[in-house]
Structures are given as structure tokens and as C-alpha cells.
Amino acid sequence: MEKTYNPKNIEQEIYKIWEKNGYFKSRNHPHQENFCIMIPPPNVTGSLHMGHAFQQTLMDAMIRYHRMQGKNTLWQTGTDHAGIATQMLVTRKLEHEKKTPLPNYDRNALVEKIWQWKEESGNTIANQMRRLGSSVDWERERFTMDKGFADAVKKVFIHLYKEKLIYRGKRLVNWDPKLCTAISDLEVEHIEKKGSMWYIRYPLANGLKTSINQEYVVVATTRPETILGDTAVAVHPSDIRYKNLIGKSLITPILNRRIPIIGDKHVNIETGTGCVKITPGHDFNDYDVGQRHHLPMINILTKNGKIRNHAQVYDATGESSDIYHSYIPQDFHDIDCHEARIRIVNTLHRIGLLEDIQPHNLMIPYGERSGVVIEAMLTTQWYVRMRPLAKVAIEAVERGDIQFVPQKYANMYFSWMRNIQDWCISRQLWWGHRIPAWYDTFGNVYVANDEEEARKEYNLNKSVTLTQDMDVLDTWFSSSLWTFTTLGWPKNTTELKNFHPTNVLVSGFDIIFFWIARMIMLTMHFVKDTNGKPQIPFKIVYITGLVRDDEGQKMSKSKGNIIDPLDMIDGISLTELIQKRTNNMMQSKFTDIIRKRTTKQFPHGIAAHGTDALRFTLASLASTGRDINWDMKRLKGYRHFCNKLWNGSRFVLMHTENYDCGFYGGKIELSLPDRWILAKFNYTVQDWHDALGKYRFDLAANILYEFTWNQFCDWYLELTKTVLQNGSKSQLRGTRNTLVNILTALLCLAHPLIPFITETIWQRIKIIQNIKDETIMLQPVPQFSINQVNDTVLEDMEWIKRVVIAIRNIRNINHISSAHPLELLIRTNNARIINRIHDNSDLIKTISHVQTIKILSTNAECPLSFNQLIDDTEIIIPIVDLVDKSMELDRVTQAIIKLELTIDKIHIKLDNKEFIKMAPEAIIIKEKKHLRDCKLKLDKFIETRQKILSV
């Protein structure tokens, strides 16, 4: 094995071997348990970020863990077609290449270009996943636009439509005026901005007056331009200022439209003036108020966000209406909302209806991808009725069929599901699953797989002209079918029977509503078991936290704090890192900020750490459900951990390769350290399984770290030197056998978290054991064995370790070289301790570098010494010729002063009646024991001081 651990030399080649040999595929043993994880499909346009690396590390650890338990495992992978993101990327690419501009493309030509891009460049994230060691079944990779998926999506849509669970209607949506499409809430980013609150007078109709004798009410609004779409003014039903006006009318400024005054509890009496303008066509809260009061709805905007020449007027059901005129003054035609606001305010001021303007902070919705202000817009869209689907999905979580880890996220799920709204599933794009609906010239709709089927099913002759709906389905619609469609549904495939429901879903809390809940609803509606019972998509939903930067900030391109996991693996210079972070920055002030921040964060760039160190770091930070701050120091520390394992393995190989290790017969004699490490490892295995069973990857990583670094490398390898240097043949055989067995089992235990280094070392160690298997991936994971546990051995060895540590501490404190031979005196009357010393005196001498060991009775006199208590046994090192008398007297005196202070504090506490009354009994017992121990130590130090003074 190479002297120096260099992950760059091993990782990529190992992965190629794994993939080539098909180790990631399910073994499909008919009598074995099945285990399946579905990857949350990343966008086909995406690249690996720290969130992906974090979640995929945990998923891969679970898959490898269950694979090594002999289960048929499937980690199903694939990518999402990402409608908006992909269409934007390709159109920008076409424009950048100065080829045909988008308006000159027809739909089929652009879609063809997107497919071409997907084939050429859409595998970036898959290749990056390979770098991370993700052991997904690449032969089963799916894409949410592949043929099988497309057929399944159509089937689901048609089925829901026939069940009247899908309908077409005019409702309010998030509208992106740049992309000219409806978008989901997840694609809207709310940013706080400084704005204004305008106070506008609305004249009362028919000579009415308010309780304070005014002929108008004052409405406060942050969007005066939407006055053109007002259909009511609302007040709180119990507001005494306006109670007498409810049911009466007022006149909208500028348009002179007569609209009602309504009473609604949506209005906050304490906020603003107590009067709220209601614009159902351009505000979600107003839309809800409008629905409660059956108000008309008016759309004043074009699809690109400009004021219309003529308003569109609808009744509360979305049907065209003439209840109000569609007139909009020419001065406002075809201008954007910002310009319209200026002109409206100026007009209000001119006609004397603008009462006041006050500064006001407000949250503005921006399109995450387009960067423009998102408008609430009345449009005709396709919807799914969610309440009938939600009922069954709620019950599945209530019964515990699906469990959230941590449990608190179930409450978030219930909160949303019990107040669920219908889901807008149509998007005004060209890339995506085109809605399988056709229209005749009268607007009648025919839903079917294709035009031919539509004609046949609805008995339409060839003279009827049909046109397919231009919209596509929301990306979340197809991805909500992910768990069962990837396994072959609607066909009853072997994979669907074996692996559905899947076992664990790993995801973030931010898509509980957009993806997880919708998967549960649609899966339970379409997939049934052999008894017709709705089948859940997964049994466990493991929610991870967000990976933030080292200052706790969310990572984003605009902040310039994105950390690329591949940079952690391969390393990157400071210059390259700054260039990478500033590539998308258009303004120099941002690039300067990013340059300074990057230089402060990584003054020397980022060193290469390897995949295993990155994975181990991510696992160690994975405390359930909590956000984690990225820590480069921990990454560096776990790089050292991998190096420690490498060097420890080299030690084992140096002393076992080409030696008799007892695997081919011969007497085997195990030393105390051999039996101790076997017992210690077994308890480690038990704790490891317990941690992973509870999805505590952080605890599993810490358990592995502690055993590998402290018990195996630091202690056991050192302890074996006694036998390796002076042992008999049977003892040598026993220690070598134990070295090989423990290292092999340790590699198997660690493999799910650090797969590359463990595979590399295992390929060498397996030869000693004559293992013919090809990969560690298919080795059995170690299991707890009660036969390997001996608590007496553990107690003996742990006591010896404490003795050795005490001697080492005495050497360190007093600057005594390890080469200086010492005499060790042990004062005790404990027969078990005495036997322990006799049985292991050679081991104690060798490991602690003492020349002689002598046992004294507790009342025996001893020379001036350094001493340390271990329970009721005193460890004594005579100090003659070792130290300066005055220095030792000073050390002992300081120890006495410290102990006397501690004893005084404990006495004060125990003499306090309130403390005795309130403190738990266990605390009082602990304090009393602490007092006894301190007094015993004090007596020993006083005795030592007397001896020093007498010398």
C-alpha cells in the first residue's frame, strides 16, 4: 500500500470498477428483504451543490448499509426536466450564440433544440454524483420526460379528469410577466423593500357621510395602480366608525365606478384607516374576500404585466360579465405597473383625492428565475381538486404508516394538508408534458391520449377541427408520480412489486408541500396493494436541515458564498475560486464584495480533501432536522482521520502480510489487548447499528471516529507491540489474527460512510484472509456478538489504560523523558487489582516504559513520590533524582490550595438547607462522594508535602 494516503489516486478508478461490474444493481434474491430509496430528482440543468452532497451522502450510506446486510437494494436515480429552468437555459444559449431568436422558433423546433441540449449536456449532475460515490443503479436511470413517464403522466391526467378531480377554471395565480407563465409559490422569492403607503379618499355615493361627518372614507394601499380593478371596499363588521356604511356604496377614484362597502373580518381595525380596497383580480387575500362576498373580478393587466386598453370583467365564478364597464383611461394604456403607479398618484393628487403618503416597508414577490415582480393574475388554468385526495393522505400519517423524522415535521404536513387549496397544474411553456386536451372551435374540451383517441372517444367526425391545449403541466405534477412511475407503473413490473412502497425518502422541509405531500396523495390514489388498499409511496420521510456557510448564512450566488463540493474534493486555488464565484456577477460592486469575502474565507484557496473526508464531515454534521453551518476545520480534521485509518492499516499490513495469522490452522492465544479490542469493537458495532436505526448519522460518524482513532489506532496498535516483539508463536498468531479480523470488520463498518478508502484497504487485507469476493460493498456488515464480549476483560484493560495514562501524565507534567526508566509503586490491598498487575506486568512495563513494578500495602511507607489516585489504588513514582525539590513542593502546595477551595465550596453547598431541600437525591449523593474523594486526595498531597519538607 502507498505510504501516503492520496484520495485523488484511488477514488475515480474505484468508482469505474464498481459501476462496470454492476455492484449497484439489485441482487434480486427471492428470499431476501427489499430496501429502496428514491432520489429526489435534481433538475437536468443543475450541478451538484452542498445540499445535494449532504442528502446524497446520507442516502448512499443507507443504501450501502442495507446492501451489506444482504438485502435487495435499489437506489433509484433520475433527473427532472425542470420546465422553466431548462427552457430559459436553452433559449439564453441560443440567443448568446446569435442564432435564430426565440420569437422566430416554432414550438417543435425549440423542443427539438432542448432535447438536443439534454443529450449533449444534461448529464453534468450524474457525473458529479459519481464523484461523490453515489451507488445508484445507473442502468435504471429515469427522466421525467422519457417515454414511459410521458405515458404515465397522460394516464394520470386523464383518469383524474374523468373522476372530475381535474378541472379548468379562471382563478388567481402567481404570474411571471417576463416569462409569461404561472409559477408555483416555491418559485417566488419575497424580498423586503422600502416603499410607500398611499392614503386615498374614496367618495361615498348618494350623499352618505361617515360617523365624523365626512363625505368619503380613506383607504390605505401600497398599490394605488390597482384602483383600476377595485370591486369593493371592506371594513370590519364591528368597527363603529363604519358600521353604518356596510351595504352602502362608494365611488372609485378616477374611474367613477360604484362599488359596495362590505363587512369582513379579514380587515384589521388597528391597521391603517380600517378601510381596505378589495381588488379580487390582483391580490390573493382580496380574491378570498371576493369569493366570500361573490364580488366581480377585474383584470387590468396584460400577460407581460402592462395596463390593458380595456379591462376584463368577470363574475365571481370566472365567467365574463358586464356588471362593470371595461373602460380604462387612455393615459394608462400599455404602460408597466411602476409607470402606472406614478400616473395614478399624480392624477389623484390633481383631483384632490390623495390625502397622504407615508414611508412603508413591504415584502415584494420576485420571480426566482426571472428576477421581475410577480403579479397576482386572473388566468384560465388547469387545477386538481385536492381535498378528496388529501383525506386519505392525512390518515396515512395519522396512523403512522408514514413517519416523519424528526416528528415535528408531521405537524407542518398536517397544517398544510388540512387547509389545502386546489393545485394549479398548468404552465404557459413549450418544454414539458403537454396537456392532453383538445378544443374545437366552440371551446369544447376533449381529454384523451391523442387527437385520434379524442375523436374516437367523443364521436367526432373529421370535419371538426381540433387544436391541442398549448400549455404544459407543472413540473411538480410529473415528479409527484416519481416513486411508482420510475418502477414501471402502470405496468405491474417486478420492481414495482418488490420495491414499492419504498423505505425512506430523504428531502428538505421546503418541499414537504410541493413534492412530498403530493407524492403521498397521488400514489395512494393510483397504486393499490393486492387487497385494493391504497399504497403509500414511502414509510419514512427523513427531513434534513439546510447546509449554510460558516457564518450561518444561506448559500447563494448573489452572496458569493456558494461552496462547490467538488472543490472540497479536488481543491481549488484562490484565483480560480474568485473567478468561479464572480462569473455571474454583472456589477463590479458585487464582484468586489465577493472577492473580499472569498479571500477572507479561503486566503490560500481550498486544499484537496477527497470524497471520503467530505462525506464523513457531512455525516458528522447530520443532526436530525437542524440546519448546519459548514466547518472547514472539521473537513480538515476528517481528512486527518482518513489518513489515520490509512496509516493504521499500513501498520496492520506490515505485521500480517506474509506472516502466519492463524487462518490456516495452528494454536491461537489471545492476549488481554486482543480480547479487549474484540469486546470493544462489538459494543461499537451495537452502538453503530442503534445510531443508524435512529437516522443519527452524526452519532454513527462519532462512534466510528472514536473507535478508529482512540481505541484501535492509538491504543490497540500500540498494545500489540508487546506481543509482536516478544510473543510466542501462538501469541503472535493470536494478535495477527485479531489485527486482521478487527481491521476487516472495521472497514466493513465504515464503508457506508467512507467507501473509497475502505475498498482500497480491503482489497489488500482480504488476501490475508483468502477472501475470494470482489468488493467490500457486498460483504456482510458486522453484527453484535455476545460471545465476543467479556466485561471482565474490558474492566481489566480500561484499568490498565488509566494506569498508563497516569504515568504518562506524570512524565508530561514533570518533563520526564519516555526514555528515562522509572520505578512504579502501586499501593493497594485490593486482591483483584493485585492479580491484574501480576497477570499483565509485562504489558504495563512495555506500554508505560517503567523498569520495575512493586506492590505496596495501603499502610506501607513509601519514598517521596509523584502520585495519582485511581479509585482506591495509588499510583506512585519515586522522585529521587528526577525533579527539583522546590519545584515539586510548589506544585504540591498549589494542588493542596485548589483542593481546599473545592472542599470549602462543597461544604457550603451541603450546609445549605435550601439546596438539600430542593436538589435531587442523586445530586446530593454525587456531591458527598466528590467531597470524600477530594478529602482523600488532600490527605495524600499533605502527606507528600511533609515528605518533601523532611528530605
Secondary structure, DSSP 8 states (H G I E B T S, - for coil): --SS--GGGTHHHHHHHHHHTTTTS----TTS-EEEEE----BTT----HHHHHHHHHHHHHHHHHHTTT-EEEEE-EEB--HHHHHHHHHHHHHHTT-S-GGG--HHHHHHHHHHHHHHHTTHHHHHHHHHT----GGG-EETTSHHHHHHHHHHHHHHHHTT-EEEEEEEEEEETTTTEEE-GGGEEEEEEEEEEEEEEEEBSTT---TTS-SEEEEEES-GGGGGG--EEEE-TT-TTTGGGTT-EEE-TTT--EEEEEE-TTS-TTSTTS-EEE-TTS-HHHHHHHHHHT--EEEEE-TTSBEEEEEEEE-TTS-B--SS--B--GGGTT-BHHHHHHHHHHHHHHTT-EEEEEEEEEEEEEETTT-SB-EEEEEEEEEE--HHHHHHHHHHHHTTSSEEESTHHHHHHHHHHTT---EE-EES-SSS-B--EEE-TT--EEESSSHHHHHHHTT--TTS--EE---EE-HHHHHTTHHHHTTTTTS--HHHHHH-SEEEEEEEGGGIIIIIHHHHHHHHHH-B-TTS-B--SEEEEEEE--EE-TTS-B--TTTT----HHHHHH-B-HHHHHHHHHTT--SHHHHHHHHHHHHHH-TT-B----HHHHHHHHHHT--TT--EE--HHHHHHHHHHHHHHHHHHHHHHHHHTTS--STTSS-----HHHHHHHHHHHHHHHHHHHHHHTT-HHHHHHHHHIIIIIIIIIIIHHHTHHHHHH--HHHHHHHHHHHHHHHHHHHHHHTTTSHHHHHHHHHHHHHHHT---S-GGGS------GGG--HHHHHHHHHHHHHHHHHHHHHHHTT--TTS-EEEEEE---HHHHHHHHHTHHHHHHHHTEEEEEEE-TT----SEEEEEETTEEEEEE-TTTS-HHHHHHHHHHHHHHHHHHHHHHHHHHH-HHHHHHS-HHHHHHHHHHHHHHHHHHHHHHHHHHHHHH-
